[in-house]
Amino acid sequence: MTTQILPQAARLLGKPEDPTIMNFDLRLPLGLLFTLFGAILSIFGAVSDPKIYEKSLGININLVWGAVMLVFGLLMLVLAIKGRKNDR
């Protein structure tokens, strides 16, 4: 009875039963991608001419969304690193 419960508990906890199964965390590449694009967009928003934002009521949308993407990417990277430390 306990041998059947342990594999089910391992599946619920997200632990692979077979150690040869590849452990791929999607948060790492997503974090890198969003961090890179967020940094590029934030830098562009910071150095671009304010005249191009007249159509958007003067809101520097590139800077705002670049910062949002940067924060999201950094959050994904932190969670990926914490996840790797917890797996060891």
FINU-95899 format. One record per residue: residue number from 1; y, x, z of N, C-alpha, C in turn. Coordinates in steps of 0.02 Angstrom, whole numbers. Layout:
# residues N
> NUM  Y  X  Z  Y  X  Z  Y  X  Z
...
//
This chain:
# residues 88
> 1  -60  41  0  0  0  0  63  43  0
> 2  65  96  41  125  138  43  133  178  -21
> 3  80  194  -56  87  232  -118  120  190  -172
> 4  115  124  -167  148  82  -216  222  71  -197
> 5  237  73  -134  306  62  -112  349  123  -127
> 6  323  183  -119  363  243  -128  390  251  -200
> 7  349  241  -252  377  247  -319  430  193  -333
> 8  421  134  -306  471  81  -316  536  100  -281
> 9  532  129  -222  592  150  -186  626  207  -224
> 10  587  252  -253  616  307  -292  654  280  -352
> 11  626  229  -385  660  200  -443  725  165  -421
> 12  723  129  -365  783  95  -341  838  143  -322
> 13  820  201  -296  869  250  -275  892  294  -334
> 14  862  284  -392  882  323  -450  850  391  -453
> 15  801  404  -412  767  469  -413  708  466  -461
> 16  702  512  -508  646  510  -554  581  527  -518
> 17  528  492  -536  462  507  -507  435  573  -534
> 18  447  585  -597  422  645  -630  478  697  -633
> 19  469  756  -604  523  806  -604  538  835  -673
> 20  494  822  -722  506  848  -790  552  803  -830
> 21  571  744  -802  616  699  -837  686  730  -837
> 22  718  727  -896  785  756  -902  834  713  -862
> 23  874  746  -822  923  712  -780  992  721  -812
> 24  1014  671  -851  1077  676  -888  1128  630  -856
> 25  1184  660  -835  1238  621  -803  1294  612  -854
> 26  1306  551  -873  1356  535  -924  1427  545  -899
> 27  1436  549  -834  1504  558  -807  1534  625  -826
> 28  1493  676  -835  1519  743  -851  1551  745  -920
> 29  1516  727  -974  1550  729  -1040  1608  679  -1045
> 30  1601  620  -1013  1656  572  -1014  1716  600  -977
> 31  1704  632  -921  1759  661  -883  1795  716  -922
> 32  1756  758  -956  1786  810  -996  1827  781  -1054
> 33  1800  731  -1087  1834  700  -1143  1899  667  -1122
> 34  1896  626  -1070  1956  591  -1048  2007  639  -1018
> 35  1985  691  -984  2032  740  -957  2068  777  -1013
> 36  2031  797  -1064  2060  833  -1120  2110  788  -1158
> 37  2089  728  -1176  2133  683  -1213  2193  661  -1170
> 38  2182  651  -1107  2237  632  -1062  2288  687  -1056
> 39  2265  750  -1052  2311  806  -1048  2351  813  -1112
> 40  2317  806  -1169  2352  812  -1233  2405  756  -1240
> 41  2386  695  -1223  2432  639  -1230  2490  645  -1180
> 42  2476  668  -1120  2530  677  -1070  2579  731  -1092
> 43  2553  785  -1117  2598  839  -1141  2640  815  -1199
> 44  2609  778  -1245  2647  751  -1302  2701  704  -1277
> 45  2684  661  -1230  2733  614  -1203  2790  648  -1167
> 46  2775  704  -1135  2827  740  -1097  2875  778  -1142
> 47  2851  803  -1198  2895  845  -1241  2921  808  -1302
> 48  2901  746  -1313  2923  711  -1374  2994  683  -1366
> 49  3021  665  -1422  3090  639  -1425  3092  569  -1396
> 50  3137  555  -1350  3141  487  -1320  3159  432  -1370
> 51  3186  450  -1428  3205  400  -1478  3143  362  -1505
> 52  3086  393  -1505  3027  359  -1533  3002  303  -1487
> 53  3028  301  -1426  3006  250  -1378  3055  191  -1374
> 54  3103  189  -1419  3150  133  -1419  3116  67  -1436
> 55  3066  69  -1479  3029  9  -1498  2988  -19  -1440
> 56  2969  24  -1394  2929  3  -1337  2972  -6  -1274
> 57  3035  -28  -1285  3082  -42  -1230  3097  19  -1187
> 58  3093  78  -1218  3109  139  -1182  3053  166  -1138
> 59  2995  133  -1140  2939  155  -1098  2901  210  -1134
> 60  2894  267  -1102  2857  323  -1132  2782  308  -1124
> 61  2756  270  -1170  2687  246  -1165  2637  303  -1171
> 62  2653  355  -1208  2608  412  -1213  2600  448  -1146
> 63  2655  456  -1111  2652  489  -1046  2615  446  -995
> 64  2627  380  -996  2595  335  -949  2519  334  -960
> 65  2498  320  -1022  2427  315  -1035  2392  383  -1034
> 66  2429  436  -1049  2401  503  -1041  2385  518  -969
> 67  2430  497  -924  2418  507  -852  2359  464  -828
> 68  2354  403  -854  2298  359  -835  2232  390  -857
> 69  2230  414  -919  2169  445  -945  2152  509  -907
> 70  2203  547  -889  2193  609  -852  2164  595  -783
> 71  2191  546  -749  2165  528  -682  2093  503  -687
> 72  2079  460  -737  2011  434  -746  1962  491  -762
> 73  1983  537  -805  1939  593  -823  1926  638  -763
> 74  1977  651  -723  1967  693  -664  1922  658  -613
> 75  1929  592  -607  1885  554  -562  1812  559  -585
> 76  1801  552  -650  1732  558  -676  1704  629  -663
> 77  1746  679  -672  1723  748  -659  1705  759  -586
> 78  1747  733  -541  1733  740  -469  1668  704  -451
> 79  1658  644  -478  1597  607  -464  1536  641  -493
> 80  1543  672  -551  1487  709  -582  1468  770  -540
> 81  1518  805  -515  1505  865  -475  1474  845  -408
> 82  1499  791  -377  1470  768  -314  1399  744  -325
> 83  1386  712  -382  1319  689  -398  1270  746  -407
> 84  1292  800  -436  1249  859  -444  1233  891  -376
> 85  1282  892  -332  1271  922  -266  1223  880  -225
> 86  1227  814  -233  1182  769  -196  1111  772  -222
> 87  1101  789  -285  1034  792  -314  996  854  -291
> 88  1031  905  -271  997  967  -251  967  964  -184
//
